[in-house]
Amino acid sequence: MKKFVSTAFALGLILAGAASAADGTPTRVRGTIDQVDGPVLHITGRAGEKLTVTMAAGVKIAEVSKIDISAIKPNSYIGTAAAPLPNGDLKALEVHVFPESMRGTGDGHRPFDLGPNSTMTNGTVGSVVGSSDRTLTVKYEGGEKKVIVPADVPIVTFEPGSADEIKPGAKVIIFAMKAADGSLSTDRVSVGKDGLTPPM
């Protein structure tokens, strides 16, 4: 099967959730592929809903793989979906460590839809305190956040993927565009390696 190897820029679009140029509403789809009909993916969402997403020609595919928390070091460039704590700090729901070629991807702090009041923060790690549970400072243009990373929080990274990984049973997160008629389409898909559920 032909491989669709994405550039660092294309991977950045997948992971930052940037909208494509096509008309429509940006929509995140998280779930498991049930069936693949050519470019059409039939997916069961995490809440049990049935969805259909059409992949564009030349779709960019990123592979999401699990890594150890020790991969988070001072000067790592990361993204983290997190929940706010009463003192203003953040508690990580997941952390993704970007390859060096993707440094700068989605830099900043913004709302996210992984949980109630969740946010996404992409930036450079300053200090790292602790070996199991970790406390990070994450610096981005215009600000800085303190992030608590419990030992059981999933830590992942990304690599270029291939069309071979788009198959029934694969766990995916897709940044799709919803057209006026409700149909979903995408030019980029992130798929969990070896059955991993992408945590973001």
GUVEX-917707 format. One record per residue (C-alpha): x, y, z. Coordinates in steps of 0.5 Angstrom, whole numbers. Example, Ala and Ser with C-alpha at 12.3 -4.5 7.8 and 13.67 -1.06 7.14 Angstrom:
% GUVEX-917707
       X       Y       Z
      25      -9      16
      27      -2      14
//
This chain:
% GUVEX-917707
       X       Y       Z
       0       0       0
       3       7      -2
       6      11       4
       4      18       5
      10      21       9
       8      27      12
      13      33      13
      14      36      20
      10      42      17
       4      37      16
       5      34      22
       4      40      26
      -2      42      23
      -5      35      25
      -3      36      32
      -4      44      33
     -11      42      30
     -11      48      25
     -17      48      20
     -16      47      13
     -17      52       8
     -24      49       6
     -30      52       8
     -33      49      14
     -33      48      21
     -27      45      25
     -29      39      29
     -25      34      32
     -26      26      31
     -24      21      37
     -25      14      36
     -24       7      33
     -24       5      25
     -30       0      24
     -29       0      16
     -25       3      11
     -28       4       4
     -23       7       0
     -22      14       2
     -28      14       7
     -27      12      14
     -33       9      18
     -32      11      26
     -35       9      32
     -33      15      37
     -31      15      44
     -38      16      46
     -41      11      42
     -43      15      36
     -43      13      29
     -39      18      24
     -36      18      17
     -30      22      15
     -28      22       8
     -20      23       7
     -17      28       2
     -13      25      -4
      -6      25      -1
      -8      25       6
      -3      26      12
      -2      21      17
       2      22      24
       3      16      28
       2      17      36
       7      13      40
       8      12      48
      14      14      51
      17      15      58
      16      21      62
      23      21      63
      23      24      55
      21      31      58
      27      35      60
      29      42      60
      28      45      53
      24      40      51
      18      43      46
      11      40      48
       4      40      48
      -1      39      54
      -8      38      55
      -9      40      62
     -15      42      67
     -14      48      71
     -13      47      79
     -16      52      84
      -9      56      85
      -8      57      77
      -4      52      76
      -5      46      71
      -6      39      72
      -4      35      65
      -9      30      62
      -4      28      57
       3      31      54
       6      30      47
      13      31      46
      15      34      39
      20      32      35
      26      37      35
      24      39      27
      17      41      30
      19      46      35
      14      52      35
       8      48      33
       2      51      36
       6      56      41
       1      58      46
      -5      57      51
     -12      56      49
     -18      53      50
     -19      45      48
     -24      40      48
     -21      34      52
     -25      35      58
     -29      41      62
     -25      47      62
     -19      44      59
     -14      48      55
      -8      46      51
      -1      49      52
       4      48      47
      11      51      49
      18      50      51
      20      46      58
      24      51      63
      25      47      70
      23      40      71
      22      38      78
      21      31      81
      22      24      77
      16      20      78
      10      26      79
      13      32      75
      12      39      76
      14      43      69
      14      50      67
      12      51      60
      14      58      57
      10      60      50
      10      67      47
       7      72      52
       6      67      58
       8      61      62
       4      56      66
       6      51      71
       4      44      70
       3      38      74
       4      32      71
       2      26      75
       6      19      74
       0      16      71
      -1      21      65
       0      19      58
       6      21      55
       7      21      47
      11      23      41
      10      23      34
      13      20      27
      10      20      20
       5      15      19
       3      11      13
      -4       9      10
      -2       2      12
      -4       4      19
     -11       6      17
     -15       0      18
     -21      -3      22
     -19      -3      30
     -14       3      29
     -15       9      34
     -15      15      31
     -16      23      33
     -18      27      27
     -18      34      26
     -24      34      21
     -28      40      17
     -36      39      18
     -39      42      12
     -46      45      12
     -50      38      10
     -46      35      16
     -41      31      12
     -34      31      15
     -28      31      11
     -20      31      13
     -13      32      10
     -10      29      16
     -11      23      21
      -7      22      27
      -7      14      29
      -5      10      35
       1       6      34
       0      -2      36
      -7       0      38
      -5       6      43
     -11      11      44
      -9      18      42
      -9      21      49
     -10      28      46
//
